[in-house]
Amino acid sequence: MSTVKTTPEVREGWDGAAAASPSARARKRLTSPGASIAAVVIAVLWTLPTFGLLLSSFRPEEDIKGNGWWNWFTDPELTLESYNEVLFGSTTQLSTYVVNSVVITVPSVVIPVVLALLAAYAFAWMKFPFRNTLFVAVFALQIVPIQVALIPLLQIFVDTGLNGTFWPLWIAHSVFALPLAVYLLHNFMSDIPAELVEAARVDGAGHVKIFRAIMLPLVLPAIAAFGVFQFLWVWNDLLVALTFAGSTSDVAPLTARIAELVGTRGTEWHLLSAGAFVSMLVPVIVFVTMQRFFVRGLLAGSVKG
Amino acid sequence: MVKSNARRGVVAASGVVGLSLVLAACGGSDDEGGGGTTDAADVDCTPFEKYTEEYGDLEGTEVTIYSTITPPEDQTHIESYVGFEECTGVDVVYESSDEFEAQLQVRIQGGNPPDIAYLPQPGLLRTIVQDTGAPVPAPPGVEANVDKYFSPDWKQYGTVDGTFYAAPLGSNVKSFVWYSPTAFESNGYEVPETWDDMMALSDQIVQDGGVPWCQGIASGDATGWPATDFIEDIVLRTAGPEVYDQWYRHEIPFNDPRIVDAVNQAGEILKNPDYVNGGFGDVSSIATTDVNQAGLPILEEQCYLHRAASFYAPNWPEGTEIAEDGDVFAFYLPSINPEHGNPVLGAGEFTVAFDDRPEVMAFQEYVSSAEWANTKAELGGWVSANNGVDLANYQDPISRLSAELLQDKEAVFRFDASDLMPGDVGAGSFWTGMVDWITGASTEEVLTQIEDNWPE
């Protein structure tokens, strides 16, 4: 939905003068009443399941198990019972898992961003032997599926005695994020006009100064965009967490708890809708507050040919 | 004796230390401690002395458990270990996951197996032993307990290639038909004792204008499994336990005529448009009805009979009285051929150890004992095939009825065949085949297809 809003703004700057250009025509068509209605219909259709999920999360257990959420309109009854059970039903407080999730997620975002920024700068602006080969090698690592690396990684963590702490999660998430992060940030950085960098160099700036004064401010949207991506990925991750952290409350994230909500034989599945919204809360806040960067970053990346 | 007294002193002392730590954590108020329920002195440590005598001082050690039993059912498990923990000083760390089957293998291969895993399927035990060799054979104390308290059938399921690994833990009974005693009473129906009685009752319900049966086999990516249980129950009753064993071992083809007959007999109920599917629709609605919902129309008298396991009990809405004279209860699915006795179909978990540290062996021995099983039974909602459990200790009527069947010397117990077959069949083509069968495919067609799919 945010793209719908932003796209015309971007186009405005381009087509202001040439009224008959193809882009202007496209713009006209896209803002016609018919297109608006279509957009609204699509938006409603896409939101409907989420709305149904939200409504379900407030319905009593018998209603959820008995019939679909649309029956709420004929039999309106709301309760916080499911939320109560999700938040306070376990002997381990849910806040423990929320804290674990935050502790897992924040370093898992910060570490790859910091490392990738440095690597991207080197690949984009420093000359060293085998630069392109190395860059392709790093990029190629993206192809390695996460699943094939799980068991060897676990062996390493067990051998080094790191298992059972947060370290395996931080390391694993960082490792898996780095290829894409390096590639993405490298493209942003090499996009920056060489004149800027040369001007800075003439003024006596070294690599550190250039990195801090020129690169960081200019690639901020890219950092934010990748940060949001990585945040959502780590926050919603269950596979890596189950493998390296298990489901004990010491290090287990929120997703591990949500996955267990249904009970041993799936009898408690009515709690899932409430659980989904509880776990959604933090990512939604992050996304809403950072979506401006997110959209800008996405577009900026796509311009590079 | 002197030695053991000294031990007891140590244990008592450590109990006091532990208690004072608890008190300190609570704020140190003496009044609070006096009324506290975690008072170490409340636990009678006499039954636990044998573990410290046999395995030495276990103070400060840790045993990790990995299990499929997730919250909220895990609570009673954790509670049942408290006595052992307080008296031996072993810290039992319980962990469970819905992804158990996959994660256990990952952990074993990653060199990080739990000390003890609760395996839900003997087939998985076989796979793990043959593929990884990671499990350690059960210590003599465990084997002695199993010999004493469990039938040879159960021991057999924990044995791979002649080596005994896994002691049975909990069990459940699948040969049940749920019904509503109140509805039966108001309509003048009797609980059937034979198969023919049950069919006559079904016909009578049809004549009275009702729909006798309601079933559902939808269960996410495991859709079809409830029907496999139904079929297995009938195979046990018409073909008998010997044929059943040959069947799951693939010593006879999957589409053996005797199996075809059994499936057809199940079809007399499941594929009879007059008999099913009360509260949901026609025969094919069985395939789309969620297994956890399938019995609920009984409460509305939209159907009267629902074949499901003992663990269907938690699905009844809160406030439903589960008792012989309550809102719902279950009767034993009657036998068909008296030659084959009273077969009981069931399943259960097995404890398998991946380490032979003394505390691990001590714990595995403890959970195979009658003392533990009695403690666990008192906490409710759980059944064991352990003969040492006093039936009076089961807290709810359905658990007690299940335990009676499991302890019955006359009954012929068989483990769920789909858990014993290779995964490609037991958790694959058998499930999907049942969906095809319910939605219209012929018995021969489906069974032949499963037979063709049997891995070499």
Interface residues (C-beta under 8 A of the other chain):
Chain A: E61 E62 K65 G66 G89 S90 T91 L150 I151 L153 L154 Q155 F157 V158 D159 N163 L238 L242 T243 G246 S247 T248 A256 A259 E260 L261 V262 G263 T264 R265 G266 T267 E268 W269
Chain B: Y66 T68 I69 T70 P71 P72 E73 D74 Q75 V93 E95 S96 S97 D98 E99 Q103 V106 R107 Q109 G110 G111 N112 S219 G220 N292 Q293 L296 F311 P314 N315 P317 E318
